[in-house]
Amino acid sequence: GIEAKRLILEITETMVMEDLIKGREALLALRDVGVSLAIDDFGAGYSSLTYLQHLPLDSLKIDKSLIDGMVDERAIHVVASVIRLAQGLSLKTIAEGVETEEQRALIGRLGCDMIQGYLLSRPLPLSAIVHWLNERRSRDVASS
C-alpha cells in the first residue's frame, strides 16, 4: 500500500555489474513506476565509475568505511571527491554509518545531502519506527 515514489531501492554495485544490460533494464522498469534508486556501499567494493553514468540512479550511498576513515585530510578529500562526483552526475548523496556529531558536521560541510546511522537511530522494527517518527514529528512541531 506504499506509493512507489516513496520507496528508495538500494542496489549493491556487484548486483548490477554482473549483467549491466539486464540490470539497467530492470532499474529503468523500476524507475518507470516511480521507485527511486540508490547505489549502496559506494566505495566498499570495486566502485566502477562506468555504471554511474549509464544507470538510472537517483542517489549514491557513501560506504560507512569511508565515513569512519575521515580522520585525516587525505581521507576527507576522498569523501569530498565522491560527493562532488555524485553532484556532477545530479545524484543525491547519503552518508552511511554516521555515528557522531563530528561526522555529521563534517559530512554536512562537504555538501552531503543526507545521513543515516546510529547518530539518528539504531535499526528498529516497524512498530517502533512509527513511534519514533511520531516522536520526531512532535518534537519538530514544538521547536518551530
N, C-alpha and C positions, 0 to 999 in steps of 0.2 A: 503494500500500500504506500510505499515511499515514491515520490516523484523522481524520475531518472536524473533530473537536473540537480537534485540534492545529493547525489552519490558521487564519490570520487573513488575510482577503481585504481588501486596501486599495483603496478606491474614491475616485476623484477627484470633487470636488463637481460639476464640469461634466458628468461622465458621467451622474450621477443627475438633474441639473437639466434635461437635455434632454427627458426624459419622466418626470416624478415618479411617475406612477401605475404605468407599466411597471417603472421602476427599483425602486420599493417592492415590487412583486410578486416580482421576481427576487431581491431581497435577502431577503424573507420565505422564499422557497423554499430559499435557501442556509442561512439560519438554521435552518430546519426539519430540515436534515440535520446540523446541528451546527457549521457553519462560523461563526467569529467575524468580525465586520465592523467595519472602521475607515474613517473619512473621512481621506483622505491630504491633506497640504499645506494644512491648515486655516489660513486667514489669508493665503494667497498669491493667491487669486483674488477671487471675488465673495462668498464666505462667507455665503450666505444662512442666516439662523438658522431660517427656516421648516422646512427639511428636517431639521434636527437633532431637532425634536420629532415628526416624522412617520415617520422611517425607523427600522428595527430595527437600530440600531447598538450596538456594544459599546465602541468606542474612538474617540478623536479625536486625530489626529496634528498637533501644533503645527508649522507650517512652519519650516524652517531659517532663513528670513529674519527671523522674529520672534525666534528664539533668538539669532542673530547680532546683532540690534539691541538686545539688553539691555545698553545702555551708559549709560542714564540712568533716572531714576525714572519718567518717562512711559512709556518702552518696557517697563520691568519691570512697570508697572501693567497694560499691555495683556496681557502674558503671564499675569500673575496672574488677570486677569479671565477670560481664556479657560479657565484651569484651573478656576476657581470655577464658570463656566458649565457646563463638562463634568461636574463633580462634582454640580451641581444636577440634571443630567439622568441621573445614575447611569452616566456614561461614564468609562472609564479614559482617562488622558492619556498620550501618548507624545511626548516632545520629539525632533524630528528634527535631525540635524546637530550634535549635541553634540561639540565638538572639544577643549574644555579642562576641566580640573578645576574652574576657577572657574564655568564654565557649569553643570557637573554639580551643584556645591554650591548654586548659586543656584536652579536649577530644582527641586532637592530641597527647599529651604526653602520654595519656593512651593507644594509639595504635589503635584508631578507624579509620576505612578506609575512611568513607565518612560522610558528614554532609548535612542536609537540614534545612532550616529555614529562618527566616526574615533577618538574617545576610547576606544571599546571595540575597534574593528577596522575596517580598510578592507574594502570588498567582497571576498569570497573565492569561488573556485569550490567546488563541492560537496565535492570530495575534501579540500580544505583546511579547510572548515568542520568536518568530522568530526574532524580532527586538532585544531583549535582548541578545539572543545567538550571533547574528551578531556583536553587540557592544563588547561583551566579547572576541570574536574571534579576532576582530580588535585590541583590547587593548592588548591581549596576544601576537599577532604577533609583535606589536610595541615594546613591552618590551623585546622581545627575540633577 
